Amino acid sequence: MGFKEWIIPQDKVFFNLLEEQARIVLEAAKLFQEIVSDYDFDNLGVKIKRMHALEHEGDEIVHKVFHKLNKSFITPIDQEDISKLVSSYDDVLDYIDAVANKLFLFKLRNPDGVIKKFAEIIVYQVKEANAALSQIRKIKAEEIEKKFREVHKLENQADDLYDSSMVKLFKEKDPIKILIMKEIYEFLEEITDKCEDACLVIQDIVMKNA
């Protein structure tokens, strides 16, 4: 009996939880893009609270997954892979929440085009990662590979954006601005790396189980 046939009767709770986590991460990515695209510092605290709420929802999903793993002898995919995947998505969410919070804590008054471009890339990346995740139930390696290539391309775009923005940033005269923007850019670039990490885990799952 092949993997696809074996998996059918198994408990699908892990897939459901992973897909719910993916939905929350995408909602957070879109919220961040909304924050920087329609920036209103005076009302930023309200949106930051929404972001924190999403991050807490994500934490609840992680706790449910690990609780379920500890009680399950048989899982639809390897327990270690489930753990890696839920942790990778949680990292993406944590970094999005953190960078949004930095805008508030650093009292950034006007997000520049670099931040807005990063936000756009991150939304696209999460959408592609989620599309790959949705194929795990069917183990469609070709579809997942296509999505991974797109995520990787976007990560390369983010690397180029980071490099060019840092060159420009260090021409600034204000050392405080340099320190603040450097940290924000680094967090944004790290989000794109974390998205790629999640896709790599998905790819590994397919290689093991296809």
ChimeraX attribute file (.defattr): number of C-alpha atoms within 10 A of each C-alpha:
attribute: neighborCount
match mode: 1-to-1
recipient: residues
	/A:1	6
	/A:2	8
	/A:3	14
	/A:4	14
	/A:5	9
	/A:6	10
	/A:7	16
	/A:8	12
	/A:9	9
	/A:10	13
	/A:11	13
	/A:12	13
	/A:13	14
	/A:14	21
	/A:15	18
	/A:16	12
	/A:17	17
	/A:18	22
	/A:19	17
	/A:20	15
	/A:21	25
	/A:22	25
	/A:23	16
	/A:24	20
	/A:25	28
	/A:26	22
	/A:27	17
	/A:28	27
	/A:29	26
	/A:30	17
	/A:31	22
	/A:32	23
	/A:33	22
	/A:34	15
	/A:35	21
	/A:36	22
	/A:37	17
	/A:38	9
	/A:39	15
	/A:40	13
	/A:41	17
	/A:42	10
	/A:43	10
	/A:44	17
	/A:45	14
	/A:46	10
	/A:47	18
	/A:48	21
	/A:49	13
	/A:50	14
	/A:51	24
	/A:52	19
	/A:53	14
	/A:54	21
	/A:55	23
	/A:56	14
	/A:57	16
	/A:58	26
	/A:59	18
	/A:60	12
	/A:61	19
	/A:62	20
	/A:63	13
	/A:64	15
	/A:65	19
	/A:66	16
	/A:67	11
	/A:68	14
	/A:69	17
	/A:70	10
	/A:71	8
	/A:72	11
	/A:73	8
	/A:74	11
	/A:75	16
	/A:76	20
	/A:77	19
	/A:78	12
	/A:79	17
	/A:80	9
	/A:81	15
	/A:82	22
	/A:83	15
	/A:84	15
	/A:85	21
	/A:86	25
	/A:87	16
	/A:88	20
	/A:89	25
	/A:90	23
	/A:91	19
	/A:92	27
	/A:93	29
	/A:94	21
	/A:95	19
	/A:96	26
	/A:97	24
	/A:98	18
	/A:99	19
	/A:100	24
	/A:101	19
	/A:102	18
	/A:103	21
	/A:104	15
	/A:105	10
	/A:106	12
	/A:107	12
	/A:108	15
	/A:109	12
	/A:110	12
	/A:111	15
	/A:112	12
	/A:113	12
	/A:114	17
	/A:115	21
	/A:116	17
	/A:117	16
	/A:118	23
	/A:119	25
	/A:120	18
	/A:121	23
	/A:122	29
	/A:123	21
	/A:124	18
	/A:125	27
	/A:126	29
	/A:127	20
	/A:128	22
	/A:129	26
	/A:130	24
	/A:131	18
	/A:132	25
	/A:133	23
	/A:134	19
	/A:135	16
	/A:136	20
	/A:137	15
	/A:138	13
	/A:139	21
	/A:140	14
	/A:141	19
	/A:142	12
	/A:143	14
	/A:144	24
	/A:145	17
	/A:146	13
	/A:147	22
	/A:148	24
	/A:149	14
	/A:150	17
	/A:151	29
	/A:152	19
	/A:153	14
	/A:154	22
	/A:155	23
	/A:156	15
	/A:157	17
	/A:158	24
	/A:159	17
	/A:160	13
	/A:161	17
	/A:162	20
	/A:163	14
	/A:164	12
	/A:165	17
	/A:166	16
	/A:167	10
	/A:168	10
	/A:169	17
	/A:170	14
	/A:171	9
	/A:172	11
	/A:173	9
	/A:174	10
	/A:175	11
	/A:176	10
	/A:177	15
	/A:178	16
	/A:179	12
	/A:180	14
	/A:181	23
	/A:182	17
	/A:183	14
	/A:184	19
	/A:185	21
	/A:186	13
	/A:187	18
	/A:188	24
	/A:189	24
	/A:190	19
	/A:191	27
	/A:192	27
	/A:193	21
	/A:194	21
	/A:195	27
	/A:196	25
	/A:197	21
	/A:198	27
	/A:199	29
	/A:200	19
	/A:201	19
	/A:202	25
	/A:203	20
	/A:204	12
	/A:205	19
	/A:206	21
	/A:207	11
	/A:208	11
	/A:209	15
	/A:210	13
